[in-house]
Amino acid sequence: MLSFVALALAVFFYFPQKNRLKAFCLSLIAFLFIFPFVKEPHNYKIDSTKGWEYIPGHYAKDSYELVLSQWSPLGRTHAYRFLKEEDKKAITQSMTGTFEINVEPPPEFLYFSPNYLAGTPVYNLSAEGLAKQQSKIKLFSKIIETPYLLVQDPKVVIIGTGGGRDIFLANIHGATEVVGAEINPVIHKEMSPRGRFYEYSGGVYASKNTKIYNVDGRHLVKTLKPNEYDLVVLNGVDTFSGLSSGAYAYAESYLYTRNAVIDYLRILKDNGIINFNRWYFEKWPREDLKLEVIIMGALKTLGVEKPWEHLFIGTFGTCMILVKKTPFTPQERAVLSNYFKKDNKEILYPTVEWETKGEPKNYFEKYIQAFMGKKEKVFLQEYPYDVSSITDDNPFFYKYYKLSSYNPLGGYDFIHTGNVIFLTQIFILAEAFFFIFLFIFVPLWVAKRKKIRTLSNKALGPLVLYFSCLGLGFMLIEISLMQRFTLLLGSPIHSISVVLAILLISTGLGSYLLPFLKNLMKTEKRSLRLVTFLLILQLALLIMFGSPIFEQFMAFPFFGRIMIIALVLLPMGICLGVFFPAGLLLMQRQCDETYALAWGLNCGFSVLGSILAIIIAQFLGFNFVTLLACIVYILALAAYHRLSFYFT
């Protein structure tokens, strides 16, 4: 809408004498301002592969009630109440990992659904709610309670507190302290004191010795003291809502990296446990097997001799992976195995076959066997999905496809995960290439023949290369910086807004300072050489020393962390801001008709750079993206030198 308003205003002022055109533009603007008040259509066609959490599409309108619909920077969060008992029963029985709670009969619940995905139930755990259903707590009646078999009066860290189920479990198992992170601001607000679901949930967000923060889980863990806690819980913490459009910035992927597992182990006592629950893929394990690979890699990085002795894996609809800081004792393994067998749940590692004969029964055990024989690389190469270990440099936990086995025309089990994410990114990249060609290179070809004849053919190549490199290189740097500062600021949204604002301000300042820099260095060539050297130096230092330095500021107040980032990005942005006006000044002296071309190339390749940065980072990491940006700016410097040779 705003784009059309801008277009209409541009036409209005560009043709001031054409009254009919002016009237048309004013009518268009008036219509566009009325348009937002038109009721949004709701008769969308529902893809049957989309999860049941798209409640408006999969259930009759009289079977649920919408009790909350609220926007936040992470999207729109809904809360529903199911009205029919048969729907409640079907949902809780089919989604055991999500709805499992040790209260019989289960209390009534509401359901949070952010962007119609990655939901969480809110049980009515108030005294009135439990009394209404005559519900009673039954300790150790559910598999979800497994970790509490091995920890007594624990201090618990919960990442992704959601509707408070895991807080409730910690409290009834005698937790002496509960610290949690909930990244969704709407859920955190409504579950906290004075929130509309606080009383309904039994006040779990503010129960005794409980503190829940509205931050990213990894950020919270980095602020906690080492060797303090007994249990870290991550029960299905994820969101596919951003992934369906290829928007990895919204995925909480920093929770499942090798660095993340090391951070969780750091805050645990010697007998402490990490409790992961991930989706279970029975035929070809994917994210569950990938998590096992990540955990084994983290333990190996810490110097653990026999990482496989620190694992216990079972399934109860979802895949439960328990990681102990020290090896599980035979007695502890027996307790866990008996508890799973009592509930008729499957143990994935160690199975009876493994314990008695050392024979692997499934892919979890096959990987451990390969790891023990130092053949894990062979296993990963031969496995049809990418389940390799990831780090904070390439935190794409949900990327488990391989290009070698990628079929863009094949079918998909789920439209919001797997290969379809990559297909979306490639499609957007192709769109960008097409429109850059259509709206930049075709007009350039026409203009070169008819209007820009003063520009020599030899100068055309360096001109295109220079301004293309500026757009591409800037976005490679910007996207990698946005990802890099997510952990420090505690939210991807904060990182995007803070990094973008600081870079825009500082690059503007760099443009303003170009004349002063030219006077200092005598020529624009020398000025560009200096800023290129300083830019590459800053990026190299950021790659080598950035992460360990920034970790020292995790506990600083939010404003203080913004100031730290500003101090880092200000000189970098000033350097980046010099390049574009330097090129325009060069054009002005020789061929100012190319101004529009320079802007178009810069904008077009900026779009291209933002897409390429994520695609490249998935396979090679953000450090590689930053190094690639350095090469791009060196090419820009070489193109500038070539241009100045033709224009002098």
Secondary structure, 3 states (H helix, E strand, C coil): CHHHHHHHHHHHHHCCCCHHHHHHHHHHHHHHHHHHHCCCCCCCCCCCCCCCCCHHHHCCHHHEEEEEEEEECCEEEEEEEECCHHHHHHHHHHCHHHHCCCEECCCCEEEEEECCCCCEEEECCCHHHHHHHCCEECCCCCHHHHHHHCCCCCEEEEECCCCCHHHHHHHHCCCCEEEEECCCHHHHHHHCCCCCCCCCCCCHHHCCCEEEECCCHHHHHHHCCCCCEEEEEEECCCCCCCHHHCCHHHCCHHHHCHHHHHHHHHHEEEEEEEEEEEECCCCCCCHHHHHHHHHHHHHHHCCCCCHHHHEEEEECCEEEEEEECCCCCHHHHHHHHHHHHHCCCEEEECCHHHHHHCCCCCHHHHHHHHHHCCCHHHHHHHCCCCCCCCCCCCCCCCCCCCHHHCCCCCCCCCCCCCHHHHHHHHHHHHHHHHHHHHHHHHHHHHHHHHCCCCCCHHHHHHHHHHHHHHHHHHHHHHHHHHHHCHHHHCCHHHHHHHHHHHHHHHHHHHHHCHHHHHHHHCCHHHHHHHHHHHHHHHHHHHHHHHHHHHHHHCCCCHHHHHHHHHHHHHHHHHHHHHHHHHHHHHHHHHCHHHHHHHHHHHHHHHHHHHHHHHHHHHHHCHHHHHHHHHHHHHHHHHHHHHHHHHCC
